[in-house]
Amino acid sequence: MPIVRVEMFPRRTHEQKAALAKAITDVMVEIAETPREAIHVIIQDIPKDHWAQGGVLASEV
């Protein structure tokens, strides 16, 4: 049961997330030779004030 986690800022639409989940699943089926029904894709929106790089919150950039 492969689990693919995607963490990103929350600005993508439902349609974009659905397309991303399908594309990731298709690649896992093709390259990793994993059965489609065994693949889990978890998309987590991380608010910019919960994400920092180099000690600076993304909400401050």
C-alpha positions as CSV (number, residue, x, y, z in Angstrom):
1,M,0.0,0.0,0.0
2,P,2.1,3.0,-1.2
3,I,1.2,6.3,0.4
4,V,2.2,9.5,-1.5
5,R,2.0,12.7,0.6
6,V,1.8,16.1,-1.0
7,E,2.1,19.2,1.2
8,M,1.4,22.5,-0.4
9,F,-0.1,26.0,0.2
10,P,-3.9,26.0,0.0
11,R,-4.6,27.7,-3.3
12,R,-5.4,24.8,-5.6
13,T,-9.0,24.0,-6.6
14,H,-10.8,20.8,-6.1
15,E,-10.3,20.0,-9.8
16,Q,-6.6,20.6,-9.6
17,K,-6.2,18.3,-6.6
18,A,-8.3,15.6,-8.4
19,A,-6.0,15.9,-11.5
20,L,-2.9,15.8,-9.3
21,A,-4.1,12.7,-7.5
22,K,-4.9,11.0,-10.8
23,A,-1.5,11.9,-12.3
24,I,0.4,10.7,-9.2
25,T,-1.6,7.4,-9.2
26,D,-1.0,6.9,-13.0
27,V,2.8,7.4,-12.5
28,M,2.9,5.0,-9.6
29,V,1.0,2.4,-11.6
30,E,3.3,2.8,-14.6
31,I,6.7,3.2,-12.9
32,A,6.4,1.4,-9.6
33,E,4.1,-1.3,-11.1
34,T,1.7,-0.9,-8.2
35,P,-2.0,-1.9,-8.5
36,R,-4.1,1.3,-8.8
37,E,-6.4,0.3,-6.0
38,A,-3.5,0.0,-3.6
39,I,-2.2,3.6,-4.0
40,H,-3.2,6.3,-1.5
41,V,-2.5,10.0,-2.2
42,I,-2.9,12.4,0.7
43,I,-3.0,16.1,-0.2
44,Q,-2.5,18.4,2.8
45,D,-2.9,22.1,2.6
46,I,-0.5,23.9,4.9
47,P,-1.3,27.5,5.7
48,K,1.5,29.9,4.9
49,D,1.7,30.9,8.6
50,H,2.5,27.3,9.4
51,W,5.4,27.0,6.9
52,A,8.8,28.6,7.3
53,Q,11.9,28.5,5.3
54,G,15.2,29.9,6.5
55,G,13.5,31.0,9.7
56,V,10.9,33.2,7.9
57,L,7.3,32.3,7.7
58,A,6.0,32.0,4.2
59,S,3.2,34.4,5.1
60,E,5.8,37.1,5.7
61,V,7.4,36.8,2.3
